[in-house]
Amino acid sequence: MPSAFWDRLKLFRRLANAKARLQLNEQRLAALEARLAAMEAAAELAQAAALARMAEIEGEQAAAAARTGAFETRVTSENSAAQARFGVLEGQIRGHEAALLARMDAVQYSIDAQERQLAVRAFMDWISHLPPRNAPLVSVILPTRDRAELLPRAVDSVLAQAHSNWELLIVDDGSEDDTGAVIDGLTDPRIRCLRAHGAGVCAARNLGLRQARGALIAYLDDDNVMHPDWLKSVVWGFEQRPAADVLYGAFIVDDTARIDRKSCGDLPKLYFWPYDHQSVARHNIADIGCIAHRARLPQAQFDESLREMGDWDLFLRLTREAPPLGLPAIACFYTTDAPHSLSNGPTFKADLAFVREKNRR
């Protein structure tokens, strides 16, 4: 056969083979495309699943955050409630502690007061059996004004003193009742009468101080009564404590409720406080009737500008440099029903402020 035929035949075969290979490649390509489509579909499904899982995780996270927030809110609320309960409990504890401390202070105050009263009782029992001394001379200064009915009682209490070496200086501060006649009727030579002109109780006491001859000074108000053993106790106190220039004792008030003139009916009460200068600068602890001092002390002079509280002012000045001797002896019986009393009068607040400011350290 001619060669051209064979060439053409080879060409057809080559074309057929090429076509077969092309079809095979197309089949492979179709398979690859199918696999790619399947893979893409699988990837999309996986992505969708991943997104769904992510959404689920986010939901779980949101739920967890919500639960955490709720837990934190509950914890915060419970903490706040616990803190509130704790605060209430602390307040209750502080209240109970304050009440307990107040009761303890009250009990301690009562114990201290009872101990002081027992000390007074023991001292008074003892001093009553002590033999009296003849010396020294004690000057008792007693200012008076328009108390003709009360003055004899006060004078009698001085006449009844166990210590007999005394002089009584009665300073009549311009009385307009029968006080002059009462004084004129006193015959004991130890009693001297001085005339003043209504300048006030502090000026009257200063007049008595200038005329006093005794080595020791004691005081008495015309509406009070001196205990029979007071001057004897004063002499003993200064003998036992030669370094002391000032002493104070106890006194008995007949009706404490009547002091402020608002009520009455209390039983008699003994007062004998411990000495503390800062406390005394705020509140007086000694009536003039329970104060005694050595004569001619530089500060032993009353402030005549004061209508009330001259005794408190004197006591503060006398004890500014050195504390007084607290003598557990009853000095006087303080009465609260006398007319024309100077206590809690119209100048009370002004005199109180003045004395506190004057004696502030």
C-alpha positions in Angstrom: 0.0 0.0 0.0 1.2 3.5 -0.7 3.1 5.2 2.1 0.7 8.2 2.1 -2.1 5.9 3.3 0.0 4.7 6.2 0.9 8.2 7.1 -2.7 9.2 7.1 -3.6 6.1 9.1 -0.9 6.9 11.7 -2.3 10.4 11.8 -5.8 9.1 12.5 -4.5 6.8 15.2 -2.6 9.6 16.7 -5.7 11.8 16.6 -7.8 9.0 18.1 -5.2 8.4 20.8 -5.1 12.1 21.5 -8.9 12.3 21.5 -9.0 9.3 23.9 -6.4 10.9 26.1 -8.4 14.2 26.0 -11.6 12.4 27.0 -9.7 10.6 29.8 -8.3 14.0 31.0 -11.8 15.5 30.7 -13.1 12.6 32.8 -10.3 13.1 35.3 -10.9 16.8 35.3 -14.6 16.2 35.9 -13.7 13.8 38.7 -11.4 16.4 40.1 -14.0 19.1 39.8 -16.5 16.8 41.4 -14.0 16.1 44.2 -13.4 19.8 44.5 -17.1 20.5 44.6 -17.5 17.8 47.3 -14.5 19.2 49.1 -16.0 22.7 48.8 -19.3 21.5 50.0 -17.6 19.6 52.8 -15.7 22.8 53.6 -18.8 24.8 53.6 -20.5 22.3 55.9 -17.4 22.3 58.1 -17.4 26.1 58.1 -21.1 26.2 58.8 -20.6 23.7 61.6 -17.6 25.7 62.9 -19.7 28.9 62.8 -22.5 27.1 64.5 -20.1 25.8 67.1 -18.6 29.2 67.5 -22.1 30.7 67.9 -22.8 27.9 70.4 -19.6 28.7 72.2 -20.4 32.4 72.1 -23.8 31.6 73.5 -22.2 29.4 76.2 -19.8 32.2 76.9 -22.7 34.7 77.1 -24.6 32.4 79.4 -21.4 31.9 81.5 -20.9 35.6 81.6 -24.5 36.1 82.6 -24.2 33.4 85.2 -20.9 35.0 86.4 -22.6 38.4 86.4 -25.5 37.0 88.3 -23.1 35.3 90.7 -21.1 38.5 91.1 -24.3 40.4 91.7 -25.4 37.8 94.2 -22.0 37.8 95.9 -22.0 41.6 95.9 -25.5 41.7 97.3 -24.7 39.1 99.9 -21.5 41.0 100.7 -23.5 44.2 101.1 -26.0 42.4 103.2 -23.3 40.8 105.2 -21.5 44.1 105.7 -24.8 45.7 106.7 -25.4 42.9 109.2 -21.8 43.2 110.4 -22.3 47.0 110.7 -25.5 46.4 112.7 -23.7 43.8 114.8 -20.7 46.2 115.3 -23.1 48.9 116.4 -24.9 46.6 118.8 -21.6 45.4 120.2 -20.4 49.0 120.6 -23.7 49.9 122.2 -23.4 46.9 124.6 -19.8 47.8 125.3 -20.7 51.5 126.0 -23.6 50.4 128.2 -21.4 47.9 130.0 -18.6 50.5 130.4 -21.2 53.0 131.7 -22.5 50.4 134.2 -18.9 49.5 135.2 -18.2 53.2 135.6 -21.3 53.6 137.7 -20.4 50.6 139.8 -16.9 51.9 140.2 -18.2 55.3 141.1 -20.5 53.8 143.7 -17.7 51.7 145.1 -15.4 54.7 145.3 -18.1 56.8 146.9 -18.8 54.0 149.5 -15.1 53.7 150.2 -14.9 57.5 150.8 -18.0 57.3 153.1 -16.5 54.4 155.0 -13.3 56.5 155.3 -15.3 59.4 156.7 -17.1 57.1 159.1 -13.8 55.6 160.3 -12.2 59.0 160.7 -15.2 60.5 162.6 -15.3 57.6 165.0 -11.6 57.9 165.6 -11.5 61.7 165.9 -14.3 61.7 168.5 -12.1 59.7 170.9 -9.0 61.8 170.3 -8.3 64.1 173.3 -8.7 67.8 172.3 -5.8 70.1 171.9 -5.7 73.6 173.4 -3.8 75.1 170.5 -3.7 76.5 167.9 -6.3 79.3 167.7 -8.7 78.8 164.8 -10.5 81.8 163.4 -14.1 81.1 162.1 -15.4 83.7 159.7 -19.2 83.9 159.5 -20.8 86.5 157.3 -24.5 87.2 157.8 -27.3 89.4 156.5 -30.9 89.4 157.5 -30.8 85.9 159.0 -31.8 86.6 162.6 -33.8 83.4 162.9 -31.0 81.2 161.5 -27.9 82.8 162.9 -28.3 81.4 166.5 -28.2 77.9 165.2 -25.0 78.5 163.3 -23.4 80.2 166.3 -24.5 77.4 168.6 -22.7 74.9 166.3 -19.4 76.8 166.9 -20.0 77.0 170.6 -20.4 73.2 170.6 -17.0 72.6 169.0 -14.8 69.9 170.7 -11.8 72.2 170.0 -12.4 75.1 172.2 -9.6 77.4 171.2 -11.4 79.4 168.5 -12.6 82.9 167.8 -15.8 83.6 165.8 -15.9 86.6 163.7 -19.4 87.4 162.7 -19.5 90.0 159.9 -22.9 91.6 159.7 -23.2 92.8 156.1 -25.8 95.6 156.6 -28.7 93.6 158.1 -32.1 95.3 158.4 -33.8 92.7 160.5 -33.1 91.7 164.1 -29.7 90.3 163.4 -28.0 93.1 165.3 -30.0 92.3 168.4 -29.2 88.6 168.1 -25.4 89.5 167.9 -25.7 91.9 170.8 -27.1 89.1 172.9 -24.0 86.9 172.4 -21.9 86.9 175.5 -19.1 84.5 174.8 -15.8 86.5 174.8 -14.5 84.4 171.8 -17.2 86.0 169.6 -16.4 89.3 167.9 -18.8 91.2 165.7 -17.7 93.3 162.7 -19.9 95.7 160.8 -20.0 95.9 157.0 -22.2 97.9 154.7 -23.8 95.5 152.3 -20.9 95.1 149.9 -21.6 91.4 149.5 -20.5 88.1 151.1 -17.0 88.1 149.6 -16.3 91.6 150.9 -17.6 90.5 154.3 -15.3 87.5 154.4 -12.3 89.6 153.4 -13.1 91.9 156.4 -13.1 88.9 158.6 -9.8 87.7 157.2 -8.2 91.0 157.9 -9.3 90.9 161.5 -8.6 87.2 162.1 -6.0 86.4 164.8 -5.9 82.7 164.5 -3.1 80.6 162.9 -5.8 78.6 161.0 -8.9 79.9 159.2 -12.3 78.1 158.9 -15.6 79.3 157.5 -19.3 78.9 158.1 -22.4 80.3 156.4 -25.2 81.5 158.6 -27.7 79.0 157.2 -25.4 75.9 157.8 -24.3 74.1 160.9 -20.7 73.1 161.8 -20.1 69.5 162.9 -18.9 69.4 166.5 -15.6 67.8 165.6 -14.7 69.9 162.5 -12.3 72.3 164.2 -10.7 69.5 166.1 -10.3 67.6 162.7 -8.8 70.7 161.1 -6.2 71.1 163.8 -5.3 67.5 163.6 -5.1 67.6 159.8 -2.6 70.5 159.7 -0.6 69.0 162.6 -0.3 65.7 160.7 0.5 67.3 157.4 2.7 70.3 158.1 3.4 70.8 154.4 -0.3 71.3 153.7 -1.6 74.9 153.5 -5.2 74.0 152.5 -7.6 71.2 153.3 -11.1 70.3 152.6 -13.6 67.9 154.2 -16.9 66.3 153.6 -20.3 67.9 154.0 -23.9 66.6 154.3 -26.7 68.2 152.2 -30.1 67.9 153.7 -32.0 67.7 150.4 -30.0 67.5 147.1 -33.1 67.7 145.0 -33.8 71.2 146.4 -30.5 72.7 145.4 -31.7 73.5 141.9 -35.1 74.7 143.3 -37.0 72.4 141.0 -37.9 69.6 143.3 -37.4 68.2 146.9 -37.7 65.1 148.9 -34.2 63.6 148.8 -32.6 62.0 151.8 -29.6 63.7 153.3 -26.4 62.8 151.4 -22.7 63.0 152.2 -20.4 64.6 149.7 -16.6 64.0 149.7 -15.0 64.0 146.3 -11.4 63.2 145.4 -9.4 66.2 144.3 -8.3 66.8 140.7 -7.5 70.4 139.8 -8.7 70.1 136.2 -12.0 68.6 137.4 -12.3 71.2 140.2 -11.8 74.0 137.6 -15.0 72.8 135.9 -17.1 71.8 138.9 -16.7 72.9 142.5 -16.3 70.0 145.0 -16.1 72.0 148.3 -18.5 74.3 150.0 -16.9 77.2 151.9 -18.0 75.5 155.1 -15.6 72.5 154.5 -12.6 74.6 153.4 -9.8 75.5 155.9 -6.4 77.0 155.4 -3.5 78.5 157.2 -3.7 82.2 158.0 -2.1 84.9 155.9 -1.7 82.9 152.7 -1.0 85.3 149.7 -4.0 83.9 147.8 -6.3 83.9 150.8 -8.6 86.7 149.7 -12.0 86.6 148.1 -12.8 88.2 144.7 -15.3 90.9 145.7 -16.6 91.2 142.1 -18.4 87.8 142.6 -21.8 87.6 144.1 -21.7 83.8 144.0 -18.9 81.2 143.8 -16.4 83.2 145.8 -15.6 80.0 147.7 -15.0 78.1 144.5 -12.7 80.8 143.2 -10.8 81.0 146.5 -10.4 77.2 146.6 -9.1 77.1 143.0 -6.5 79.8 143.7 -5.4 78.3 147.0 -4.8 74.9 145.3 -3.3 76.0 142.0 0.3 75.3 143.0 -0.2 72.4 145.4 -3.1 70.0 146.0 -5.1 70.4 149.2 -5.3 67.7 151.9 -8.5 65.8 151.5 -9.6 65.2 155.1 -12.3 62.5 155.5 -14.1 64.5 158.2 -17.6 66.0 158.2 -17.3 69.7 158.2 -20.8 71.0 158.1 -24.5 70.2 157.5 -25.6 72.1 154.4 -29.2 73.3 154.4 -31.2 74.1 151.2 -34.4 75.6 152.6 -33.0 78.9 153.9 -34.6 82.1 152.5 -32.6 84.6 150.4 -30.1 82.0 149.4 -27.3 83.2 147.1 -27.0 79.8 145.4 -28.3 79.6 141.8 -29.2 83.3 141.9 -29.4 85.7 139.0 -25.6 86.0 138.6 -25.1 82.2 138.6 -24.2 81.7 134.9 -22.1 84.8 134.6 -20.1 84.0 137.8 -19.7 80.4 136.7 -18.2 81.4 133.3 -16.1 84.1 135.0 -14.5 81.7 137.5 -13.9 79.0 134.9 -12.2 81.5 132.6 -10.2 83.2 135.4 -8.8 79.9 136.7 -8.2 78.2 133.4 -4.7 76.6 133.3 
